[in-house]
């Protein structure tokens, strides 16, 4: 329905601050404001990849008054894809 990435949050969070839980929370709140315009009350949340913002995003959506019906992890998993880099010898 709606994709919200870093673009609405970029002027506030730059560099390493983009990957903080607070930045994810702000992005989720802005997404919640945009979705409320459509009158949606139930959400299915799909998260992709590891990161510090996964839990804070879901908590922010829950605090915004949405009922989260399903949380799905859609992290892409390789089926013996690329060869991993060689091990470091220190």
Phi and psi in degrees as GROMACS dihedral restraints (atoms count N, CA, C in turn):
[ dihedral_restraints ]
;  ai    aj    ak    al  type     phi  dphi    fc
    3     4     5     6     1  -146.6    20    10
    4     5     6     7     1   133.7    20    10
    6     7     8     9     1  -110.7    20    10
    7     8     9    10     1   129.4    20    10
    9    10    11    12     1  -129.7    20    10
   10    11    12    13     1   117.6    20    10
   12    13    14    15     1  -109.6    20    10
   13    14    15    16     1  -140.8    20    10
   15    16    17    18     1   -83.5    20    10
   16    17    18    19     1   -15.4    20    10
   18    19    20    21     1   -59.1    20    10
   19    20    21    22     1   -44.7    20    10
   21    22    23    24     1   -71.8    20    10
   22    23    24    25     1   -14.9    20    10
   24    25    26    27     1  -103.6    20    10
   25    26    27    28     1   -11.4    20    10
   27    28    29    30     1   -56.2    20    10
   28    29    30    31     1   -42.4    20    10
   30    31    32    33     1   -61.5    20    10
   31    32    33    34     1   -25.8    20    10
   33    34    35    36     1   -88.0    20    10
   34    35    36    37     1   -44.4    20    10
   36    37    38    39     1  -112.0    20    10
   37    38    39    40     1   118.8    20    10
   39    40    41    42     1  -122.8    20    10
   40    41    42    43     1   153.1    20    10
   42    43    44    45     1    66.0    20    10
   43    44    45    46     1  -130.8    20    10
   45    46    47    48     1   -73.3    20    10
   46    47    48    49     1   -14.6    20    10
   48    49    50    51     1   -75.2    20    10
   49    50    51    52     1   -12.2    20    10
   51    52    53    54     1   -69.1    20    10
   52    53    54    55     1   -26.8    20    10
   54    55    56    57     1  -100.8    20    10
   55    56    57    58     1    35.7    20    10
   57    58    59    60     1  -103.8    20    10
   58    59    60    61     1   158.5    20    10
   60    61    62    63     1   -62.3    20    10
   61    62    63    64     1   -31.9    20    10
   63    64    65    66     1   -67.6    20    10
   64    65    66    67     1   -38.7    20    10
   66    67    68    69     1   -64.3    20    10
   67    68    69    70     1   -38.9    20    10
   69    70    71    72     1   -66.6    20    10
   70    71    72    73     1   -35.8    20    10
   72    73    74    75     1   -65.7    20    10
   73    74    75    76     1   -42.9    20    10
   75    76    77    78     1   -64.6    20    10
   76    77    78    79     1   -41.2    20    10
   78    79    80    81     1   -63.9    20    10
   79    80    81    82     1   -39.0    20    10
   81    82    83    84     1   -67.4    20    10
   82    83    84    85     1   -37.4    20    10
   84    85    86    87     1   -66.4    20    10
   85    86    87    88     1   -39.0    20    10
   87    88    89    90     1   -68.6    20    10
   88    89    90    91     1   -36.2    20    10
   90    91    92    93     1   -66.2    20    10
   91    92    93    94     1   -39.1    20    10
   93    94    95    96     1   -63.7    20    10
   94    95    96    97     1   -40.2    20    10
   96    97    98    99     1   -63.1    20    10
   97    98    99   100     1   -38.6    20    10
   99   100   101   102     1   -70.8    20    10
  100   101   102   103     1   -35.8    20    10
  102   103   104   105     1   -76.6    20    10
  103   104   105   106     1   -29.9    20    10
  105   106   107   108     1   -63.1    20    10
  106   107   108   109     1   -24.5    20    10
  108   109   110   111     1   -63.4    20    10
  109   110   111   112     1   -26.6    20    10
  111   112   113   114     1   -87.6    20    10
  112   113   114   115     1    -5.8    20    10
  114   115   116   117     1    78.6    20    10
  115   116   117   118     1    24.0    20    10
  117   118   119   120     1   -85.2    20    10
  118   119   120   121     1   135.6    20    10
  120   121   122   123     1  -118.9    20    10
  121   122   123   124     1   -23.4    20    10
  123   124   125   126     1  -110.0    20    10
  124   125   126   127     1   138.1    20    10
  126   127   128   129     1  -127.5    20    10
  127   128   129   130     1   147.4    20    10
  129   130   131   132     1  -113.4    20    10
  130   131   132   133     1   118.2    20    10
  132   133   134   135     1   -99.6    20    10
  133   134   135   136     1   130.3    20    10
  135   136   137   138     1  -118.1    20    10
  136   137   138   139     1   120.4    20    10
  138   139   140   141     1  -110.3    20    10
  139   140   141   142     1   144.3    20    10
  141   142   143   144     1  -128.9    20    10
  142   143   144   145     1   126.0    20    10
  144   145   146   147     1    82.2    20    10
  145   146   147   148     1   157.1    20    10
  147   148   149   150     1   -78.5    20    10
  148   149   150   151     1   154.6    20    10
  150   151   152   153     1   171.1    20    10
  151   152   153   154     1   165.1    20    10
  153   154   155   156     1   -75.1    20    10
  154   155   156   157     1   -12.4    20    10
  156   157   158   159     1   -98.1    20    10
  157   158   159   160     1     3.4    20    10
  159   160   161   162     1   -64.1    20    10
  160   161   162   163     1   -53.1    20    10
  162   163   164   165     1   -71.4    20    10
  163   164   165   166     1   -39.7    20    10
  165   166   167   168     1   -67.1    20    10
  166   167   168   169     1   -30.0    20    10
  168   169   170   171     1   -66.0    20    10
  169   170   171   172     1   -45.8    20    10
  171   172   173   174     1   -66.7    20    10
  172   173   174   175     1   -39.3    20    10
  174   175   176   177     1   -66.0    20    10
  175   176   177   178     1   -37.7    20    10
  177   178   179   180     1   -66.9    20    10
  178   179   180   181     1   -39.2    20    10
  180   181   182   183     1   -66.8    20    10
  181   182   183   184     1   -37.2    20    10
  183   184   185   186     1   -68.0    20    10
  184   185   186   187     1   -38.8    20    10
  186   187   188   189     1   -70.4    20    10
  187   188   189   190     1   -23.0    20    10
  189   190   191   192     1   -76.2    20    10
  190   191   192   193     1    -4.9    20    10
  192   193   194   195     1   102.4    20    10
  193   194   195   196     1     9.6    20    10
  195   196   197   198     1   -87.8    20    10
  196   197   198   199     1   151.4    20    10
  198   199   200   201     1   -99.3    20    10
  199   200   201   202     1   113.3    20    10
  201   202   203   204     1   -87.0    20    10
  202   203   204   205     1   113.6    20    10
  204   205   206   207     1   -89.2    20    10
  205   206   207   208     1   -28.1    20    10
  207   208   209   210     1  -153.5    20    10
  208   209   210   211     1   135.9    20    10
  210   211   212   213     1  -119.3    20    10
  211   212   213   214     1   120.1    20    10
  213   214   215   216     1  -120.5    20    10
  214   215   216   217     1   135.2    20    10
  216   217   218   219     1   -94.5    20    10
  217   218   219   220     1   115.4    20    10
  219   220   221   222     1  -112.3    20    10
  220   221   222   223     1    34.7    20    10
  222   223   224   225     1   -65.4    20    10
  223   224   225   226     1   127.5    20    10
  225   226   227   228     1   -68.3    20    10
  226   227   228   229     1   130.7    20    10
  228   229   230   231     1  -115.8    20    10
  229   230   231   232     1   123.4    20    10
  231   232   233   234     1   -73.2    20    10
  232   233   234   235     1   142.5    20    10
  234   235   236   237     1  -100.1    20    10
  235   236   237   238     1    77.2    20    10
  237   238   239   240     1    54.7    20    10
  238   239   240   241     1    59.3    20    10
  240   241   242   243     1   -82.5    20    10
  241   242   243   244     1  -116.0    20    10
  243   244   245   246     1   -72.2    20    10
  244   245   246   247     1   150.9    20    10
  246   247   248   249     1   -72.8    20    10
  247   248   249   250     1   132.5    20    10
  249   250   251   252     1   -70.3    20    10
  250   251   252   253     1   157.0    20    10
  252   253   254   255     1   -65.6    20    10
  253   254   255   256     1   154.3    20    10
  255   256   257   258     1   -66.5    20    10
  256   257   258   259     1   155.1    20    10
  258   259   260   261     1   -71.3    20    10
  259   260   261   262     1   143.3    20    10
  261   262   263   264     1   -75.4    20    10
  262   263   264   265     1   139.1    20    10
  264   265   266   267     1  -114.6    20    10
  265   266   267   268     1   107.1    20    10
